Amino acid sequence: MKIYAVYMDQLPGSDQFQRMMDMVSEEKRKKVNRYKFPEDANRTLIGEVLIRHIIKETFDLPNEQITFTEGRYGKPSVAGLPDFHFNISHSGKWIVCGAGSTPIGVDVEKIKPINFAIAERFFSPSEHRDLMEKKEAERLSYFYHLWTMKESFIKQAGKGLSLPLDSFSVKLGEQGRASIETPPDYPPCYIKTYDIDPGYKMAVCTAADDFSNGIVMKSYDEL
């Protein structure tokens, strides 16, 4: 399993943007063009081009032969590559992608002030208790740890909103690892957090305990 990331410190130039638009499907181009804000359009476009780059690099597959399909709950996969799994997330300046041979979920979130009532509504009782027992200065950071860990699990499961956020519990442990109490009869999975940026939280959930030790950075020109 590998983790890749692009840091969008500035928007791609017009030539870079057009080159990337030429790489994606007509459907994706229409989606990109529907965004009101350039940042949103570029995050979506870069995420698509990043996974195409990973597939081409991994399988020596020409871009024009890469086709995406969606599962029952909307999780994307690559046609003709049943043993290849990936997941994309973006927030603020970061676009991240996890890829490997087992189901994977990735979530990155920019840290922003929140109303902690949302935790009582969406977190399990044990998660909410752990959060509120933190010192006030630590609470926001831990909220985003919990949120990204839970989102990574939801995305790894590939069942969308049919899997309620309060139906399982996560707890941050040592060295960025998390313990998880999964729903009944759910196969084992593993969660790890990554220190990608002081202003962000990031977590990865996989069906196999084979986490990458680092993050492979990519630039616009490499994609």
HELIX and SHEET records of a PDB file:
HELIX    1   1 SER A   14  MET A   21  1                                   8    
HELIX    2   2 GLU A   26  ARG A   34  1                                   9    
HELIX    3   3 PRO A   38  PHE A   59  1                                  22    
HELIX    4   4 ASN A   63  GLN A   65  5                                   3    
HELIX    5   5 ALA A  117  PHE A  122  1                                   6    
HELIX    6   6 PRO A  125  MET A  132  1                                   8    
HELIX    7   7 GLU A  136  ALA A  157  1                                  22    
HELIX    8   8 GLY A  160  SER A  162  5                                   3    
HELIX    9   9 LEU A  165  SER A  167  5                                   3    
HELIX   10  10 GLU A  174  GLY A  176  5                                   3    
HELIX   11  11 TYR A  220  GLU A  222  5                                   3    
SHEET    1   A 4 HIS A  85  SER A  91  0                                        
SHEET    2   A 4 TRP A  94  GLY A 100 -1                                        
SHEET    3   A 4 LYS A   2  TYR A   7 -1                                        
SHEET    4   A 4 ILE A 215  MET A 217  1                                        
SHEET    1   B 2 PHE A  68  GLU A  70  0                                        
SHEET    2   B 2 PRO A  76  VAL A  78 -1                                        
SHEET    1   C 5 ILE A 104  LYS A 110  0                                        
SHEET    2   C 5 TYR A 200  THR A 206 -1                                        
SHEET    3   C 5 TYR A 190  TYR A 194 -1                                        
SHEET    4   C 5 ARG A 177  GLU A 181 -1                                        
SHEET    5   C 5 SER A 169  LEU A 172 -1                                        
END                                                                             
